[in-house]
């Protein structure tokens, strides 16, 4: 991917959700909710504080994260779908 986010922006690829319920019922794509979990693909250098110093981001490429339902802007880069959001839209990192 040839895209570098600026400031405190983060590029996220959604993690695919299960197509079935625990009971085995298959959920069609039209009624399926978009997952709120993703993997960080790229991170900008960080936000600037009041003094103009760059504060590095808390997340890094490869982190698995949770984000809000309406967070980010959907974009297509090289045919793949990504979300670009501010770091403040991320609720947390999922630890393994």
C-alpha positions in Angstrom: 0.0 0.0 0.0 1.4 3.4 -1.0 -0.4 5.7 1.5 1.0 7.5 4.5 -1.4 9.0 7.0 -0.7 12.5 8.4 -0.8 13.8 12.0 -2.8 11.5 14.3 -4.6 9.6 11.6 -4.7 5.8 11.5 -5.4 3.5 8.6 -7.4 0.4 9.7 -8.5 -2.7 7.8 -11.7 -4.2 9.2 -11.5 -7.8 10.6 -14.1 -10.0 8.9 -16.9 -11.1 11.2 -18.5 -14.6 11.4 -21.1 -15.3 8.8 -23.0 -17.6 11.2 -24.6 -17.3 14.7 -23.6 -19.7 17.5 -26.7 -21.7 16.7 -25.6 -22.2 13.1 -27.9 -19.7 11.3 -26.2 -18.0 8.4 -26.5 -14.2 8.3 -26.8 -12.6 4.9 -24.5 -9.7 4.1 -27.4 -7.3 3.7 -28.4 -7.5 7.4 -25.0 -8.1 8.9 -23.5 -5.3 10.9 -20.0 -4.1 10.0 -17.4 -5.2 12.5 -16.1 -2.7 15.0 -12.8 -4.5 15.2 -9.8 -4.0 12.9 -6.1 -4.2 12.3 -3.9 -1.1 12.2 -2.2 -0.9 8.8 -0.4 2.5 9.0 -0.1 5.3 11.6 0.8 8.9 11.2 3.6 10.5 13.1 1.3 11.8 15.8 -0.6 14.9 17.0 0.9 18.2 18.0 0.5 19.5 21.6 0.0 23.1 22.6 3.8 23.8 22.3 4.0 22.3 18.8 5.8 19.2 19.8 4.8 15.9 18.1 3.1 13.4 20.5 3.6 9.9 19.1 0.6 7.7 18.6 -0.2 4.9 21.2 -1.0 2.4 18.5 1.3 0.8 15.9 0.9 -1.1 12.6 -0.3 -4.7 13.4 -2.3 -3.8 16.5 -5.8 -5.2 16.7 -8.2 -2.5 17.9 -11.8 -1.7 18.7 -13.4 1.4 17.4 -16.8 3.2 17.5 -19.6 2.1 15.2 -19.6 5.3 13.1 -15.8 6.0 13.4 -13.6 6.9 10.4 -14.0 7.4 6.7 -14.2 4.5 4.3 -11.8 4.6 1.4 -10.5 2.3 -1.3 -6.8 2.1 -1.9 -5.4 -0.2 -4.5 -8.8 -2.0 -4.7 -8.9 -2.7 -0.9 -11.3 -1.1 1.6 -9.8 0.7 4.6 -11.0 3.1 7.3 -9.1 6.3 8.0 -9.8 7.6 11.5 -8.2 9.8 14.2 -6.4 8.0 17.0 -9.0 9.4 19.4 -11.7 7.3 17.7 -10.0 4.1 18.8 -11.4 2.7 22.0 -8.6 0.3 22.8 -6.1 -2.3 21.7 -7.0 -6.0 22.0 -4.2 -7.8 23.8 -3.5 -11.4 22.9 
